[in-house]
Amino acid sequence: MLFELRGKLNQKWDILLGIAGLVLFVLLWWVLAETLSRMRPVVEGFDPRLPSSVVEQDSSIAKINVDSLLQADSARFANATEFVKVYPLLPPPDRVVKSFSPLLVEDGLAKNTGRSVWLNLQGYFWALVIAIPLGFLIGLFPIFRGLFSKQVNAMRYLPLTALTGLFILWFGIEDQMKIAFLAFGIIVYLLPVVVQRIDEVEDVYLKTVFTLGATNWQTIRTVYLPAVMSKLMDDIRVLTAISWTYIIIAELLNRQGGIGSLIYIKARQGQVDRVFAVLLVIILIGFIQDRLFVYMDRRLFPHKYYKTTLRGIRQVELAIGALLLYLAVLFLLPVFGVNLAGLGNTVGYASVLVGVACVAVMLIGELEIWQALKKSR
């Protein structure tokens, strides 16, 4: 079973091997960190850094006589009263874990993370609002396909990181530029996928609604929209990593907050353990975001997972729809000149109220779904 080609693991082996893989990964990380560690001398009253380490941190002075630096290193080692182990390239896991406390207290990790997540959500929103309607127009109507399909396919070859200068010119250096850059980065990949998903709709469904005398709008509403959107959810999940890549790039441009700015600053200060800690936070956020997409897919498109309609599905759909609608309103308010920062506590209280109400409705719906599944077994 373990070495069978394309074999499947049972739940027990899946859990055991998952735990073993995690332990093995941490051990390899630890061994590699210790291998790359260095011993630096500590001389009372002097900087513990070796003179040669200056060249490592600043390549602009790399022309300094290396022999002189090595002699200074030897003198520092000879006069050292003690040595300290440092990890200039790869910190061990325990140091990364310990760095979370100063990151939260000194560097505002929670605030910077919230800022990046908010920008990420806005970029996703505008990308979906633009890409899905345009994708349906190009995929459904031959006139638009003929006019724009080649340009859409060609956009995938754009080196998006090279366009940062243009986005700064068009949108400035503030958050509007970051949101626009992220939205464009998602649109470039999502728009051709929407067209492809439309082409993949099976003809049997189209022939069925045609036989029943459905109009074009009815065909779009009852066949194309459910079929395309149910598959498109998986494609949106894949874009999670891409979205975080582009938001980090955008935040490096002005470094006024966010995870990307925090990574840059900590790297420049040589605090590698904190850099790795922030990277772990990004991985955790990406995992949670992926699980949320999976949950939404199971509840908004239950026909993919269940053969019959379950009680409670409708309540969960309404709760998810209300939450998404509230977020859409928040994203659209700045377009009409409303400053969310000026609203202050009003937005915060409304968000808590809407969130609690939606979660309560979702929990009630989930309870009914669980009871329905229990009865069907």
Residue, then its C-alpha position, 0 to 999 in steps of 0.5 A: m500500500l505504501f509503495e503502490l503506484r497512485g495508491k491511497l492511504n487510509q486515515k490512520w497511515d495518512i495521520l501517522l505519515g503526516i506527523a512523521g513528515l513534520v518531525l523529519f522536516v523540523l529535524l532536517w531544518w535544525v541540523l542544517a541550521e546548526t551546520l551553517s552556524r558560526m562561533r563568534p568571539v566576545v571581547e569585553g568592550f568591543d563589538p562581537r561581530l567579526p570585521s570580515s562580517v562587515v563585507e557580508q552585510d554590505s557588498s558596497i565595501a567588498k573591495i576592502n583588503v580581505d587579508s587585513l580583515l582575516q588578520a583582524d579576525s584572528a586577533r579577535f579570536a585570540n583575545a576572546t574571553e568567550f564565544v557565542k554561537v550565531y545563525p547568520l543564514l538559517p535560524p533553528p526552529d526554537r529561535v524562530v518560535k521565540s521571535f514571535s513575542p518580540l514581533l508582536v510586542e515591538d514590531g506590531l506583527a498583528k497590525n501589519t498582518g491585518r493590514s496585509v490581509w485587508l489589502n489582499l481581500q480588496g485585491y481579490f474583490w476587484a479582480l473577481v468583479i472585473a475578471i468574471p464578467l469579462g470572462f463570460l463576455i469573451g467566453l460566451f459571445p463570439i464577437f468579444r472572443g474574436l476581439f479580445s481573446k488573443q490579447v487576454n492570452a498574451m497578457r499571461y506572458l507579462p512580467l508583472t514585477a516589471l510593471t511596478g513603476l507604471f502602477i506607481l505612475w498611475f495610482g501613486i505610492e499608497d494603498q490604491m497602487k497596491i490594491a490595483f497591482l494585486a488585482f491586475g496580477i490576479i486578473v491576468y491569470l483568472l480571466p483566461v481560466v474563466v473563458q476555459r471553464i466556459d468552454e468546458v461546460e458539457d453539451v448535454y446540459l446545453k442541449t437539455v435546456f435548449t430542448l426545454g426552450a430556455t432563453n439565452w439568459q436562462t441558459i446562462r443563469t441555470v447552466y453556465l453560472p453554476a457550472v463555471m463558478s463551481k469549477l472556478m472556486d478551485d482556480i481561485r484557491v490556487l491563486t492564493a499563493i500568487s496573491w500573497t506574492y504580489i502583495i509582498i512585492a507591492e508593500l516593499l515599494n513604500r514600506q509604510g506597513g504590512i507584512g512585506s514591509l516588515i520582512y524587508i526591515k527585519a532582513r536589513q537589520g539581520q534579524v533572520d529569525r524574525v524574517f522566518a517567523v513572518l514567513l510562517v505567519i504568511i504560510l498559516i494565513g494562506f492555509i486558513q484562506d485555502r480552508l475557507f475557500v474549501y468550506m465556501d465551495r462545499r456550501l455554495f456548491p453542495h451538488k459537487y459533494y452531496k447527492t441530495t439536498l440537505r437541511g441547513i444548506r440554505q441558511v449557510e448560503l445566506a450567511i456566507g452571502a450576507l458576509l460577502l455582501y457586507l465586505a463588498v460594501l466596505f470595498l465599494l465605499p472608498v470609490f464613492g469618496v467615503n473614508l473608512a478610517g474616518l468612520g472609525n468605531t462605526v465600521g468596527y462595531a458594524s463588522v463585529l455585529v455582522g460577523v457575529a450574526c452571520v456566524a450564528v446563522m452558519l452554526i445553526g445551519e451546520l447543526e442541521i446539516w450534521q443532523a441530516l448527514k447523521k440520519s442518512r448514514 
